[in-house]
Amino acid sequence: MRTLNDYFAYGYVADVSTPDECFIPIPDGGRLVSLSVTITAAKSSDVTLTCKKAGVAVTSGTLVVVASGSAAGDIFTANYTTADGTADFASGSVLEVETPGTGTGGGETIICATIRR
């Protein structure tokens, strides 16, 4: 459930099938509560995106883009409930989303992080 204290921060990866990182600025501190991605082409194999803060993985901070039945415009979402502080971001910090580069397809990928103040 979204609250009035949620805001959205966006990023972009040119090709989810190649190794890459996307750095999303977090202008107002808060906790990462979900990550959603939209792909522009079908994937040939699953790919797992990893969320990081200062180079350290967020606990349970992964999102899997599932290849089976995928198509342009598909949205994939992961919700995070960790309370260990790894998903807490200070004002002016950066959320890194890393793609390992597996399979082919998927194309351009829009990333949306939901941050709760």
TIRO-2110 file (N, C-alpha, C; in Angstrom, 1 decimal):
// TIRO-2110
0.8, -1.2, 0.0, N, 1, A
0.0, 0.0, 0.0, CA, 1, A
0.9, 1.2, 0.0, C, 1, A
0.6, 2.2, -0.9, N, 2, A
1.3, 3.4, -1.0, CA, 2, A
0.8, 4.4, 0.0, C, 2, A
1.7, 5.2, 0.5, N, 3, A
1.2, 6.3, 1.4, CA, 3, A
1.6, 7.7, 0.8, C, 3, A
1.2, 8.7, 1.4, N, 4, A
1.5, 10.1, 0.9, CA, 4, A
3.0, 10.4, 1.2, C, 4, A
3.7, 9.5, 1.9, N, 5, A
5.1, 9.7, 2.2, CA, 5, A
6.0, 9.0, 1.2, C, 5, A
5.4, 8.4, 0.2, N, 6, A
6.1, 7.7, -0.9, CA, 6, A
6.5, 8.7, -2.0, C, 6, A
7.7, 8.5, -2.6, N, 7, A
8.0, 9.2, -3.8, CA, 7, A
8.7, 8.3, -4.7, C, 7, A
8.9, 8.6, -6.0, N, 8, A
9.4, 7.8, -7.0, CA, 8, A
10.7, 8.4, -7.5, C, 8, A
11.7, 7.5, -7.7, N, 9, A
13.0, 7.9, -8.3, CA, 9, A
13.2, 7.0, -9.5, C, 9, A
13.6, 7.5, -10.6, N, 10, A
13.7, 6.7, -11.9, CA, 10, A
15.1, 6.6, -12.4, C, 10, A
15.3, 5.5, -13.1, N, 11, A
16.6, 5.2, -13.7, CA, 11, A
16.4, 4.5, -15.1, C, 11, A
17.5, 4.3, -15.8, N, 12, A
17.4, 3.7, -17.1, CA, 12, A
18.6, 2.8, -17.4, C, 12, A
18.4, 1.7, -18.0, N, 13, A
19.5, 0.8, -18.5, CA, 13, A
19.2, 0.6, -20.0, C, 13, A
20.3, 0.8, -20.8, N, 14, A
20.1, 0.7, -22.2, CA, 14, A
19.8, -0.7, -22.7, C, 14, A
20.4, -1.7, -22.0, N, 15, A
20.1, -3.1, -22.4, CA, 15, A
20.2, -4.0, -21.2, C, 15, A
19.1, -4.5, -20.7, N, 16, A
19.1, -5.3, -19.5, CA, 16, A
19.9, -6.6, -19.6, C, 16, A
20.2, -6.9, -20.9, N, 17, A
20.9, -8.2, -21.1, CA, 17, A
22.4, -8.0, -21.1, C, 17, A
22.9, -6.8, -20.9, N, 18, A
24.4, -6.6, -20.8, CA, 18, A
24.7, -6.1, -19.4, C, 18, A
26.0, -6.4, -19.0, N, 19, A
26.4, -6.0, -17.6, CA, 19, A
26.4, -4.4, -17.6, C, 19, A
25.7, -3.9, -16.6, N, 20, A
25.6, -2.4, -16.5, CA, 20, A
25.2, -2.1, -15.1, C, 20, A
25.3, -0.8, -14.7, N, 21, A
24.8, -0.2, -13.5, CA, 21, A
24.0, 1.0, -13.8, C, 21, A
23.0, 1.2, -13.0, N, 22, A
22.2, 2.5, -13.1, CA, 22, A
22.3, 3.1, -11.8, C, 22, A
22.6, 4.4, -11.7, N, 23, A
22.8, 5.1, -10.5, CA, 23, A
21.6, 6.1, -10.4, C, 23, A
20.8, 5.9, -9.4, N, 24, A
19.5, 6.7, -9.2, CA, 24, A
19.7, 7.6, -8.0, C, 24, A
19.7, 8.9, -8.2, N, 25, A
19.8, 9.8, -7.0, CA, 25, A
18.6, 9.8, -6.1, C, 25, A
18.9, 9.8, -4.8, N, 26, A
17.8, 9.8, -3.8, CA, 26, A
17.8, 11.2, -3.2, C, 26, A
17.0, 12.1, -3.6, N, 27, A
17.1, 13.5, -3.2, CA, 27, A
16.6, 13.7, -1.7, C, 27, A
15.7, 12.8, -1.3, N, 28, A
15.1, 13.0, 0.1, CA, 28, A
15.2, 11.6, 0.7, C, 28, A
15.8, 11.5, 1.9, N, 29, A
16.1, 10.3, 2.5, CA, 29, A
14.8, 9.4, 2.8, C, 29, A
15.0, 8.1, 2.9, N, 30, A
13.9, 7.2, 3.1, CA, 30, A
14.3, 5.8, 2.9, C, 30, A
13.4, 4.9, 2.9, N, 31, A
13.6, 3.5, 2.8, CA, 31, A
13.1, 3.0, 1.4, C, 31, A
13.9, 2.2, 0.7, N, 32, A
13.5, 1.6, -0.5, CA, 32, A
12.4, 0.5, -0.2, C, 32, A
11.2, 0.7, -0.7, N, 33, A
10.1, -0.2, -0.4, CA, 33, A
9.7, -1.1, -1.6, C, 33, A
10.0, -0.6, -2.8, N, 34, A
9.8, -1.5, -4.0, CA, 34, A
10.6, -1.0, -5.2, C, 34, A
10.8, -1.9, -6.1, N, 35, A
11.5, -1.6, -7.3, CA, 35, A
10.7, -2.2, -8.5, C, 35, A
10.4, -1.4, -9.5, N, 36, A
9.7, -1.9, -10.7, CA, 36, A
10.5, -1.6, -11.9, C, 36, A
10.4, -2.5, -12.9, N, 37, A
11.1, -2.3, -14.2, CA, 37, A
10.1, -2.6, -15.3, C, 37, A
10.3, -1.9, -16.4, N, 38, A
9.5, -2.2, -17.6, CA, 38, A
10.5, -2.4, -18.7, C, 38, A
10.3, -3.6, -19.4, N, 39, A
11.3, -3.9, -20.5, CA, 39, A
10.6, -3.6, -21.8, C, 39, A
11.5, -3.4, -22.9, N, 40, A
11.0, -3.0, -24.2, CA, 40, A
11.0, -4.1, -25.2, C, 40, A
11.5, -5.3, -24.8, N, 41, A
11.5, -6.5, -25.7, CA, 41, A
11.5, -7.7, -24.8, C, 41, A
11.1, -8.8, -25.4, N, 42, A
11.1, -10.1, -24.7, CA, 42, A
12.5, -10.5, -24.3, C, 42, A
12.7, -11.3, -23.2, N, 43, A
13.9, -11.8, -22.7, CA, 43, A
14.1, -13.2, -23.1, C, 43, A
15.3, -13.7, -23.4, N, 44, A
15.6, -15.1, -23.7, CA, 44, A
15.9, -15.9, -22.4, C, 44, A
16.3, -15.3, -21.4, N, 45, A
16.5, -16.0, -20.1, CA, 45, A
16.3, -15.0, -18.9, C, 45, A
16.0, -15.6, -17.8, N, 46, A
15.8, -14.7, -16.6, CA, 46, A
17.0, -13.9, -16.3, C, 46, A
16.8, -12.7, -15.8, N, 47, A
17.9, -11.8, -15.3, CA, 47, A
17.5, -11.3, -13.9, C, 47, A
18.5, -11.3, -13.0, N, 48, A
18.3, -10.8, -11.7, CA, 48, A
19.0, -9.4, -11.5, C, 48, A
18.2, -8.4, -11.2, N, 49, A
18.8, -7.1, -10.9, CA, 49, A
19.1, -7.0, -9.4, C, 49, A
20.1, -6.3, -9.0, N, 50, A
20.5, -6.2, -7.6, CA, 50, A
20.6, -4.8, -7.2, C, 50, A
19.9, -4.4, -6.1, N, 51, A
20.0, -3.1, -5.6, CA, 51, A
21.1, -3.0, -4.6, C, 51, A
21.8, -1.8, -4.7, N, 52, A
23.0, -1.6, -3.8, CA, 52, A
23.0, -0.2, -3.2, C, 52, A
23.5, -0.1, -2.0, N, 53, A
23.8, 1.2, -1.4, CA, 53, A
25.2, 1.3, -1.1, C, 53, A
25.9, 2.3, -1.6, N, 54, A
27.4, 2.5, -1.4, CA, 54, A
28.1, 1.2, -1.7, C, 54, A
27.7, 0.5, -2.8, N, 55, A
28.4, -0.7, -3.2, CA, 55, A
28.0, -2.0, -2.5, C, 55, A
27.2, -1.9, -1.5, N, 56, A
26.8, -3.0, -0.7, CA, 56, A
25.3, -3.4, -1.0, C, 56, A
25.1, -4.7, -1.3, N, 57, A
23.8, -5.2, -1.7, CA, 57, A
22.7, -4.9, -0.5, C, 57, A
21.6, -4.4, -0.9, N, 58, A
20.4, -4.3, 0.0, CA, 58, A
19.9, -5.7, 0.3, C, 58, A
19.7, -6.0, 1.6, N, 59, A
19.2, -7.3, 2.0, CA, 59, A
17.9, -7.6, 1.2, C, 59, A
17.9, -8.8, 0.6, N, 60, A
16.7, -9.2, -0.2, CA, 60, A
16.4, -8.2, -1.3, C, 60, A
17.4, -7.4, -1.8, N, 61, A
17.2, -6.4, -2.7, CA, 61, A
17.4, -6.8, -4.2, C, 61, A
16.7, -7.9, -4.6, N, 62, A
16.8, -8.3, -5.9, CA, 62, A
15.5, -8.3, -6.6, C, 62, A
15.5, -8.2, -7.9, N, 63, A
14.3, -8.3, -8.7, CA, 63, A
14.6, -9.2, -9.9, C, 63, A
13.7, -10.2, -10.2, N, 64, A
13.9, -11.1, -11.3, CA, 64, A
13.0, -10.7, -12.5, C, 64, A
13.6, -10.5, -13.6, N, 65, A
12.9, -10.3, -14.9, CA, 65, A
12.8, -11.7, -15.5, C, 65, A
11.6, -12.2, -15.5, N, 66, A
11.3, -13.6, -15.9, CA, 66, A
11.2, -13.6, -17.4, C, 66, A
11.9, -14.5, -18.1, N, 67, A
11.9, -14.6, -19.5, CA, 67, A
10.6, -15.3, -20.1, C, 67, A
10.2, -16.3, -19.4, N, 68, A
9.0, -17.1, -19.9, CA, 68, A
7.8, -16.2, -20.1, C, 68, A
7.4, -16.1, -21.3, N, 69, A
6.2, -15.3, -21.6, CA, 69, A
6.4, -13.8, -21.6, C, 69, A
7.7, -13.3, -21.5, N, 70, A
7.9, -11.9, -21.4, CA, 70, A
7.7, -11.2, -22.8, C, 70, A
7.4, -10.0, -22.7, N, 71, A
7.1, -9.2, -24.0, CA, 71, A
7.4, -7.7, -23.7, C, 71, A
7.5, -7.0, -24.7, N, 72, A
7.7, -5.5, -24.6, CA, 72, A
6.5, -4.9, -23.8, C, 72, A
6.9, -4.1, -22.8, N, 73, A
5.8, -3.4, -22.0, CA, 73, A
5.6, -4.2, -20.7, C, 73, A
6.2, -5.4, -20.5, N, 74, A
5.9, -6.1, -19.3, CA, 74, A
6.6, -5.3, -18.1, C, 74, A
5.9, -5.4, -16.9, N, 75, A
6.3, -4.8, -15.7, CA, 75, A
6.6, -5.8, -14.7, C, 75, A
7.8, -5.7, -14.0, N, 76, A
8.2, -6.6, -13.0, CA, 76, A
8.4, -5.8, -11.7, C, 76, A
8.0, -6.3, -10.6, N, 77, A
8.0, -5.6, -9.3, CA, 77, A
8.5, -6.5, -8.2, C, 77, A
9.4, -5.9, -7.3, N, 78, A
9.8, -6.6, -6.1, CA, 78, A
9.5, -5.6, -4.9, C, 78, A
8.9, -6.1, -3.9, N, 79, A
8.7, -5.3, -2.7, CA, 79, A
9.7, -5.7, -1.6, C, 79, A
10.2, -4.7, -0.8, N, 80, A
11.2, -5.0, 0.2, CA, 80, A
10.7, -4.7, 1.5, C, 80, A
11.0, -5.5, 2.5, N, 81, A
10.5, -5.3, 3.9, CA, 81, A
11.7, -5.4, 4.9, C, 81, A
12.9, -5.4, 4.4, N, 82, A
14.0, -5.5, 5.3, CA, 82, A
14.1, -4.3, 6.3, C, 82, A
14.4, -4.7, 7.5, N, 83, A
14.5, -3.7, 8.6, CA, 83, A
15.9, -3.6, 9.2, C, 83, A
16.9, -4.1, 8.4, N, 84, A
18.3, -4.1, 8.9, CA, 84, A
19.1, -2.8, 8.6, C, 84, A
18.4, -1.9, 7.9, N, 85, A
19.1, -0.6, 7.6, CA, 85, A
19.7, -0.6, 6.2, C, 85, A
19.8, -1.7, 5.5, N, 86, A
20.5, -1.7, 4.2, CA, 86, A
19.6, -1.0, 3.2, C, 86, A
18.3, -0.9, 3.4, N, 87, A
17.5, -0.3, 2.4, CA, 87, A
17.2, 1.2, 2.8, C, 87, A
17.8, 1.7, 3.8, N, 88, A
17.6, 3.1, 4.3, CA, 88, A
18.6, 4.0, 3.6, C, 88, A
18.1, 5.0, 2.9, N, 89, A
19.0, 5.9, 2.1, CA, 89, A
18.9, 7.3, 2.7, C, 89, A
20.1, 7.9, 2.9, N, 90, A
20.1, 9.3, 3.4, CA, 90, A
19.8, 10.3, 2.2, C, 90, A
19.4, 11.5, 2.5, N, 91, A
19.2, 12.5, 1.5, CA, 91, A
20.5, 12.7, 0.8, C, 91, A
20.4, 12.8, -0.5, N, 92, A
21.6, 13.0, -1.4, CA, 92, A
22.4, 11.8, -1.7, C, 92, A
21.9, 10.6, -1.3, N, 93, A
22.6, 9.4, -1.6, CA, 93, A
22.2, 8.8, -2.9, C, 93, A
22.8, 7.6, -3.2, N, 94, A
22.5, 7.0, -4.6, CA, 94, A
22.1, 5.6, -4.4, C, 94, A
21.1, 5.2, -5.1, N, 95, A
20.7, 3.8, -5.3, CA, 95, A
21.3, 3.2, -6.5, C, 95, A
22.1, 2.2, -6.4, N, 96, A
22.7, 1.5, -7.6, CA, 96, A
21.8, 0.3, -7.9, C, 96, A
21.5, 0.1, -9.2, N, 97, A
20.8, -1.1, -9.7, CA, 97, A
21.7, -1.7, -10.7, C, 97, A
22.1, -2.9, -10.4, N, 98, A
23.1, -3.6, -11.2, CA, 98, A
22.5, -4.7, -12.0, C, 98, A
22.8, -4.8, -13.3, N, 99, A
22.4, -5.9, -14.2, CA, 99, A
23.6, -6.8, -14.5, C, 99, A
23.4, -8.1, -14.4, N, 100, A
24.6, -9.0, -14.6, CA, 100, A
24.9, -9.3, -16.0, C, 100, A
23.9, -9.0, -16.9, N, 101, A
24.1, -9.3, -18.3, CA, 101, A
23.9, -10.7, -18.7, C, 101, A
22.7, -11.2, -18.6, N, 102, A
22.5, -12.6, -19.0, CA, 102, A
21.4, -12.7, -20.1, C, 102, A
21.6, -13.7, -21.0, N, 103, A
20.6, -13.9, -22.1, CA, 103, A
20.7, -12.8, -23.1, C, 103, A
19.6, -12.7, -23.9, N, 104, A
19.5, -11.7, -24.9, CA, 104, A
18.1, -11.1, -24.8, C, 104, A
17.9, -10.0, -25.4, N, 105, A
16.6, -9.4, -25.4, CA, 105, A
16.4, -8.5, -24.2, C, 105, A
15.2, -8.1, -24.0, N, 106, A
14.8, -7.2, -22.8, CA, 106, A
15.0, -5.8, -23.2, C, 106, A
16.0, -5.4, -24.0, N, 107, A
16.1, -4.1, -24.5, CA, 107, A
16.2, -3.0, -23.4, C, 107, A
15.8, -1.8, -23.8, N, 108, A
15.9, -0.7, -22.9, CA, 108, A
15.0, -1.0, -21.7, C, 108, A
15.4, -0.6, -20.5, N, 109, A
14.7, -0.9, -19.3, CA, 109, A
14.5, 0.4, -18.5, C, 109, A
13.3, 0.7, -18.1, N, 110, A
13.0, 1.8, -17.2, CA, 110, A
12.9, 1.3, -15.8, C, 110, A
13.5, 1.9, -14.9, N, 111, A
13.5, 1.5, -13.5, CA, 111, A
12.8, 2.5, -12.6, C, 111, A
12.0, 2.1, -11.7, N, 112, A
11.3, 3.0, -10.8, CA, 112, A
11.4, 2.5, -9.4, C, 112, A
12.1, 3.3, -8.6, N, 113, A
12.2, 2.9, -7.1, CA, 113, A
11.2, 3.7, -6.3, C, 113, A
10.5, 3.0, -5.4, N, 114, A
9.6, 3.7, -4.5, CA, 114, A
10.3, 3.8, -3.2, C, 114, A
10.4, 5.1, -2.8, N, 115, A
11.1, 5.4, -1.5, CA, 115, A
10.1, 6.0, -0.5, C, 115, A
10.1, 5.4, 0.7, N, 116, A
9.1, 5.9, 1.7, CA, 116, A
9.9, 6.7, 2.7, C, 116, A
9.5, 8.0, 2.9, N, 117, A
10.1, 8.9, 3.9, CA, 117, A
9.7, 8.5, 5.3, C, 117, A
END
